[in-house]
């Protein structure tokens, strides 16, 4: 077996391990957790950063496997390019430090990442 054959074999093995790991992770996740993870991944990759005024942040009482606490955020988005401002309400899991940081910014401007396919789908960013 030549060097290139070994490299191809190693790449195939890595792909198989990744598939198995991904499947196991999916099987262990609730549908809400999987949907939240997919949303975060999409927004991280293709979300558009926008400025928004944080109107409120309220805990929902739900906790995540990773130790986060779900919060409902209400923001007024100020679209880049001069579109009309709009209000959006969304839920996001936040760790304690993030909760404090966002709580201190109520009434102030924050950054959100908005789904280019759905302007009501977003996450607080940074």
VMD Tcl script that draws the C-alpha trace (Angstrom):
set ca {
  {0.00 0.00 0.00}
  {1.48 3.34 -1.07}
  {1.58 6.62 0.84}
  {-1.43 8.09 -1.02}
  {-3.49 4.95 -0.37}
  {-2.72 5.21 3.37}
  {-3.68 8.92 3.34}
  {-6.95 8.13 1.57}
  {-7.65 5.34 4.07}
  {-6.95 7.65 7.02}
  {-9.25 10.31 5.55}
  {-12.03 7.75 5.10}
  {-11.59 6.55 8.69}
  {-11.76 10.12 10.00}
  {-14.93 10.73 8.02}
  {-16.47 7.53 9.43}
  {-15.59 8.55 13.00}
  {-17.04 12.02 12.47}
  {-20.28 10.54 11.10}
  {-20.57 8.12 14.03}
  {-19.86 10.85 16.55}
  {-22.35 13.19 14.93}
  {-25.01 10.47 14.89}
  {-24.42 9.66 18.57}
  {-24.65 13.33 19.44}
  {-27.90 13.68 17.51}
  {-29.34 10.61 19.20}
  {-28.53 11.99 22.65}
  {-30.00 15.44 22.01}
  {-33.56 16.54 22.48}
  {-35.19 17.98 19.37}
  {-35.12 21.47 20.97}
  {-31.39 21.19 21.67}
  {-30.66 19.92 18.17}
  {-32.74 22.71 16.61}
  {-31.01 25.31 18.78}
  {-27.58 23.96 17.82}
  {-28.49 24.00 14.13}
  {-29.76 27.58 14.41}
  {-26.58 28.72 16.18}
  {-24.40 27.00 13.57}
  {-26.31 28.61 10.69}
  {-26.19 32.07 12.26}
  {-22.49 31.75 13.09}
  {-21.73 30.86 9.47}
  {-24.15 33.02 7.49}
  {-25.84 35.41 9.93}
  {-25.64 39.11 9.22}
  {-24.37 41.29 12.07}
  {-26.83 44.05 12.92}
  {-27.03 46.61 15.69}
  {-30.02 46.38 18.02}
  {-31.24 48.07 21.18}
  {-31.75 45.54 23.97}
  {-35.22 46.24 25.39}
  {-35.38 43.42 27.95}
  {-33.92 40.10 29.05}
  {-35.97 37.63 31.10}
  {-35.17 34.07 32.25}
  {-37.63 31.41 31.07}
  {-36.73 28.92 33.80}
  {-35.33 26.34 31.36}
  {-31.75 25.15 31.73}
  {-29.57 23.49 29.11}
  {-27.35 20.43 29.36}
  {-24.29 22.70 29.13}
  {-25.34 24.72 32.16}
  {-26.85 27.66 30.31}
  {-30.12 29.26 31.28}
  {-32.64 30.11 28.57}
  {-33.61 33.78 28.41}
  {-36.11 35.69 26.33}
  {-34.56 38.77 24.75}
  {-36.53 41.60 23.20}
  {-34.57 43.81 20.83}
  {-35.22 46.60 18.37}
  {-33.10 45.85 15.32}
  {-31.55 48.70 13.31}
  {-30.89 47.08 9.90}
  {-27.69 47.90 8.07}
  {-28.48 49.75 4.90}
  {-31.25 51.89 6.32}
  {-34.19 49.51 6.38}
  {-37.00 50.15 8.87}
  {-36.26 49.29 12.51}
  {-38.25 46.35 13.86}
  {-38.81 44.62 17.20}
  {-37.99 40.94 17.64}
  {-38.35 38.53 20.56}
  {-36.19 35.40 20.71}
  {-34.92 32.83 23.20}
  {-31.27 32.06 23.79}
  {-29.30 29.93 26.27}
  {-26.82 32.10 28.16}
  {-24.18 31.33 30.75}
  {-24.23 33.36 33.98}
  {-21.50 35.78 32.87}
  {-23.38 36.55 29.64}
  {-26.62 37.10 31.53}
  {-24.95 39.72 33.72}
  {-23.30 41.37 30.73}
  {-26.55 41.62 28.78}
  {-28.56 42.67 31.84}
  {-26.20 45.62 32.23}
  {-26.91 46.60 28.61}
  {-30.70 46.87 28.74}
  {-31.56 50.10 26.93}
  {-28.21 50.08 25.12}
  {-27.00 48.89 21.74}
  {-25.83 45.30 21.28}
  {-24.89 43.22 18.24}
  {-27.15 40.47 16.95}
  {-26.62 38.00 14.13}
  {-29.71 37.79 11.93}
  {-30.63 34.94 9.60}
  {-30.59 36.40 6.06}
  {-33.52 34.09 5.20}
  {-35.63 35.02 8.25}
  {-35.19 38.45 9.90}
  {-37.05 37.21 13.02}
  {-34.42 34.49 13.62}
  {-31.38 35.83 15.46}
  {-29.01 35.51 18.40}
  {-27.28 38.06 20.60}
  {-23.67 38.09 19.48}
  {-20.50 39.04 21.28}
}
mol new
graphics top color blue
foreach p $ca { graphics top sphere $p radius 0.5 }
foreach p [lrange $ca 0 end-1] q [lrange $ca 1 end] { graphics top cylinder $p $q radius 0.2 }
display resetview
